[in-house]
Amino acid sequence: MSSTVIDSLRELLGSEHVLLPGALPPQDLAGYHQDWRKRYNGRALAILRPADTAQVAAVVRLAREHRISLVPQGGNTGLVGGGVPDPSGTQLLLSLRRLQQVRRLDAANHTITVEAGCILQQVQEAAQQAGLLFPLSLAAEGSCTIGGNLSTNAGGTQVLRYGNARELCLGLEVVTAEGEIWDGLSGLRKDNTGYDLRDLFIGAEGTLGVITAATLKLYPQPRARMTALAACDSLQDAVDLLNLTQSRCGAALTGFEVMNALSLALVARHFPQLPQPLGPRPWTVLLELSDSEGEAHAREQFESVLEQALERGLINDAAVAETLAQSQAMWHLRESIPLAQSEQGLNIKHDIALPVSRIPGFVASCDALLARQFPGAGLVNFGHLGDGNLHYNLQAPPGVAPAEFLREHEHAVNALVYDQVGTHGGSISAEHGIGQLKRDELAQRKSPVALQLMRQIKQALDPLGLLNPNRVV
Ligand SMILES: Cc1cc2nc3c(=O)[nH]c(=O)nc-3n(C[C@H](O)[C@H](O)[C@H](O)COP(=O)(O)OP(=O)(O)OC[C@H]3O[C@@H](n4cnc5c(N)ncnc54)[C@H](O)[C@@H]3O)c2cc1C
């Protein structure tokens, strides 16, 4: 059967866009078969590279006819193993990367309509060329795609002001599990015509349909951006600094990131060329203000807040970027933490959300429990404090092989951390999604009613279960 399907796929897409794993060297396949964290290694029946929405729809219809499952993939930077095939060699990997057109930029409506395979950075640049801002921003922006961003409802560093991918999307074009094309590319900010289909596909991680294009919101470019690093003795001080800055600067506060000492020590170890203006501190906060009135106003606001924070003892040192290069270097520091962790070796990652007010209590109790149960393990704790989102990651104690630590303790570490997250009213996935990594946790921790509703939605939109099976639910 599969040779008939492959022949039909070749006819549809052209042979050069139907890659067969057996015919290619493993290094050419790793970018498709292995996830970014190198935790999951799959093998596809074939890797398909359609050029446009019509080809995607035709592929879905063919796969449906032959009852073959499909795994959509964008830039393959996802962190929960959602975009790589399983090892069976029976799934089709549907790469969206060739859908790269910017279809329309409507400056007066502040929208841009792009295809799913557009790299996030390209979308930011297209907006910038029109004097506008597409604010979604994350460390993987040079390789992740808009389709992947929407399918994971990505967050990133500007959520505090602009919201996550869901809030930045006004419309979608989707190929359904039946192989039909739903054109929902409205640029409307108001549209109360029944159930919100768009919101079903956003964050669905490719399990309900294949996103082929999106209409996204654009914003005016801020006239000035100011970045600073501030040193805090405790996480409670960092939370108080957040509240002080929000009360003084309101929506001008666009970024509020926190990094613990070990996060920055890892960056110093693996990227010693990156300057760390404040040196080692228990907690370092990165703040960013975006101002529509200009640089002098932004600087004045920033300096006044930092002075007040110093007086109140919330911070004990600060460095304000004087140039764009210094500001970029500060962000680079923050964005290098996941890469430094990856250089350090496998670690147990938690992308968790908590009410901001409960973060200090959560960290105090969870740190203490982990230290008691896993002595010597390192806590790499950093993230988007302004959004209540921590990347709370555990690395093996010195002298213990990371892979061995993971194999022996991952389950117990996760149980401990997620129990604490539950106790403190949080979520086990803030922005990375569920994928394969957290599917079983979700089944245990989501309410039975919510799970039942999610399964009913999956059954209604993909009754044959062919779209990214065994992910999410
Ligand atoms: C260094 C680094 C930093 C990161 N920082 C952040 C961060 O700050 N915030 C954050 O939220 N994430 C972050 N991520 C995670 C990742 O970049 C995001 O999840 C991103 O949105 C994934 O996009 P992608 O194109 O790579 O998707 P992929 O990894 O290819 O796929 C992700 C999921 O979406 C599905 N999918 C992909 N394209 C489509 C489509 N067109 N239609 C339907 N389903 C599709 C896949 O099946 C899979 O389930 C980071 C990752 C790295 C490596």
The ligand as an ORCA input file, in Angstrom:
! r2SCAN-3c Opt
* xyz 0 1
  C      15.925     28.401     22.336
  C      14.421     28.295     22.401
  C      13.689     29.263     23.069
  C      12.301     29.187     23.122
  N      11.620     30.170     23.773
  C      10.273     30.108     23.814
  C       9.528     31.138     24.468
  O      10.075     32.092     25.022
  N       8.184     31.037     24.452
  C       7.524     29.988     23.856
  O       6.307     29.958     23.880
  N       8.217     29.003     23.243
  C       9.551     29.033     23.212
  N      10.249     28.033     22.589
  C       9.527     26.894     22.008
  C       9.247     26.993     20.493
  O      10.099     27.858     19.856
  C       7.816     27.409     20.259
  O       6.983     26.395     20.753
  C       7.457     27.674     18.786
  O       6.193     28.288     18.773
  C       7.425     26.431     17.936
  O       7.356     26.800     16.558
  P       7.888     25.807     15.429
  O       7.576     26.386     14.116
  O       9.288     25.437     15.672
  O       6.926     24.548     15.688
  P       7.282     23.003     15.685
  O       8.256     22.682     16.752
  O       7.604     22.539     14.330
  O       5.850     22.389     16.106
  C       5.286     22.645     17.359
  C       3.890     22.010     17.414
  O       3.019     22.685     16.528
  C       2.541     21.791     15.505
  N       2.564     22.558     14.257
  C       3.620     23.199     13.693
  N       3.226     23.875     12.595
  C       1.901     23.640     12.467
  C       0.908     24.061     11.526
  N       1.201     24.876     10.517
  N      -0.353     23.627     11.696
  C      -0.691     22.812     12.720
  N       0.195     22.380     13.629
  C       1.474     22.797     13.502
  C       3.458     20.597     15.540
  O       2.797     19.411     15.137
  C       3.849     20.554     17.003
  O       2.864     19.901     17.750
  C      11.645     28.096     22.515
  C      12.377     27.123     21.843
  C      13.745     27.216     21.779
  C      14.492     26.166     21.029
*
